[in-house]
Amino acid sequence: MESTKVVFTGHARGEVQLFSDEAQIGKMDLAMTGGRLKVFHTEVDKGFEGRGFAKLLLAELVGYAREKDLKIIPLCPYVNAQFHRHPLEYEDVWSKDWHQ
């Protein structure tokens, strides 16, 4: 069974971690800066690709941001693509003015 969780591993650095049967099979690299979550990279182990697990990581990230009233800066190509494909779904957490 798959599970996800947000873990901060150091000062303002963290991950959304994805587990399958107690083994970590994916992650999203994060940093917290000024009330915003920067997402740098999404990764799922090769043996688990194509099963929608990146979407599980994204769902955990977005749920965490909503719960904590944070905005997301989508530097990760996967997250950025999902935000652009589904702008209404992520509008409340998407920090569109991050480059200014």
Contacts in CASP RR format, 6 or more apart in sequence:
PFRMAT RR
TARGET T0000
AUTHOR 0000-0000-0000
METHOD contacts of the structure
MODEL  1
MESTKVVFTGHARGEVQLFSDEAQIGKMDLAMTGGRLKVFHTEVDKGFEG
RGFAKLLLAELVGYAREKDLKIIPLCPYVNAQFHRHPLEYEDVWSKDWHQ
1 20 0 8 1.000
1 21 0 8 1.000
2 18 0 8 1.000
2 19 0 8 1.000
2 20 0 8 1.000
2 25 0 8 1.000
2 53 0 8 1.000
2 56 0 8 1.000
3 18 0 8 1.000
3 19 0 8 1.000
4 16 0 8 1.000
4 17 0 8 1.000
4 18 0 8 1.000
4 19 0 8 1.000
4 56 0 8 1.000
4 57 0 8 1.000
4 59 0 8 1.000
4 60 0 8 1.000
5 16 0 8 1.000
5 17 0 8 1.000
5 19 0 8 1.000
5 60 0 8 1.000
6 14 0 8 1.000
6 15 0 8 1.000
6 16 0 8 1.000
6 17 0 8 1.000
6 30 0 8 1.000
6 60 0 8 1.000
6 61 0 8 1.000
6 64 0 8 1.000
7 14 0 8 1.000
7 15 0 8 1.000
7 16 0 8 1.000
7 17 0 8 1.000
8 14 0 8 1.000
8 30 0 8 1.000
8 32 0 8 1.000
9 15 0 8 1.000
12 31 0 8 1.000
12 32 0 8 1.000
12 33 0 8 1.000
13 30 0 8 1.000
13 31 0 8 1.000
13 32 0 8 1.000
14 29 0 8 1.000
14 30 0 8 1.000
14 31 0 8 1.000
14 32 0 8 1.000
15 27 0 8 1.000
15 28 0 8 1.000
15 29 0 8 1.000
15 30 0 8 1.000
16 27 0 8 1.000
16 28 0 8 1.000
16 30 0 8 1.000
16 57 0 8 1.000
16 60 0 8 1.000
16 61 0 8 1.000
16 64 0 8 1.000
17 24 0 8 1.000
17 26 0 8 1.000
17 27 0 8 1.000
18 24 0 8 1.000
18 25 0 8 1.000
18 26 0 8 1.000
18 27 0 8 1.000
18 44 0 8 1.000
18 53 0 8 1.000
18 56 0 8 1.000
18 57 0 8 1.000
18 60 0 8 1.000
19 25 0 8 1.000
20 48 0 8 1.000
25 44 0 8 1.000
25 45 0 8 1.000
25 47 0 8 1.000
25 48 0 8 1.000
25 53 0 8 1.000
26 43 0 8 1.000
26 44 0 8 1.000
26 45 0 8 1.000
26 48 0 8 1.000
26 53 0 8 1.000
26 57 0 8 1.000
27 42 0 8 1.000
27 43 0 8 1.000
27 57 0 8 1.000
28 39 0 8 1.000
28 41 0 8 1.000
28 42 0 8 1.000
28 43 0 8 1.000
28 57 0 8 1.000
28 58 0 8 1.000
28 61 0 8 1.000
28 76 0 8 1.000
28 79 0 8 1.000
29 39 0 8 1.000
29 40 0 8 1.000
29 41 0 8 1.000
29 43 0 8 1.000
29 76 0 8 1.000
30 37 0 8 1.000
30 38 0 8 1.000
30 39 0 8 1.000
30 40 0 8 1.000
30 61 0 8 1.000
31 37 0 8 1.000
31 38 0 8 1.000
31 40 0 8 1.000
32 38 0 8 1.000
32 70 0 8 1.000
35 70 0 8 1.000
35 71 0 8 1.000
36 70 0 8 1.000
36 71 0 8 1.000
36 72 0 8 1.000
36 73 0 8 1.000
36 95 0 8 1.000
36 98 0 8 1.000
37 61 0 8 1.000
37 64 0 8 1.000
37 65 0 8 1.000
37 70 0 8 1.000
37 71 0 8 1.000
37 72 0 8 1.000
37 73 0 8 1.000
38 73 0 8 1.000
38 75 0 8 1.000
39 61 0 8 1.000
39 72 0 8 1.000
39 73 0 8 1.000
39 74 0 8 1.000
39 75 0 8 1.000
39 76 0 8 1.000
39 79 0 8 1.000
40 75 0 8 1.000
40 76 0 8 1.000
41 76 0 8 1.000
42 54 0 8 1.000
42 57 0 8 1.000
42 58 0 8 1.000
42 76 0 8 1.000
42 78 0 8 1.000
42 79 0 8 1.000
44 50 0 8 1.000
44 53 0 8 1.000
44 54 0 8 1.000
44 57 0 8 1.000
54 78 0 8 1.000
55 82 0 8 1.000
58 78 0 8 1.000
58 79 0 8 1.000
58 82 0 8 1.000
61 72 0 8 1.000
61 79 0 8 1.000
62 72 0 8 1.000
62 90 0 8 1.000
62 93 0 8 1.000
63 93 0 8 1.000
64 70 0 8 1.000
65 71 0 8 1.000
65 72 0 8 1.000
65 93 0 8 1.000
66 92 0 8 1.000
66 93 0 8 1.000
70 93 0 8 1.000
71 93 0 8 1.000
71 94 0 8 1.000
71 95 0 8 1.000
72 79 0 8 1.000
72 83 0 8 1.000
72 90 0 8 1.000
72 93 0 8 1.000
72 94 0 8 1.000
72 95 0 8 1.000
73 95 0 8 1.000
73 98 0 8 1.000
74 80 0 8 1.000
74 82 0 8 1.000
74 83 0 8 1.000
74 94 0 8 1.000
82 90 0 8 1.000
83 90 0 8 1.000
83 94 0 8 1.000
87 94 0 8 1.000
END
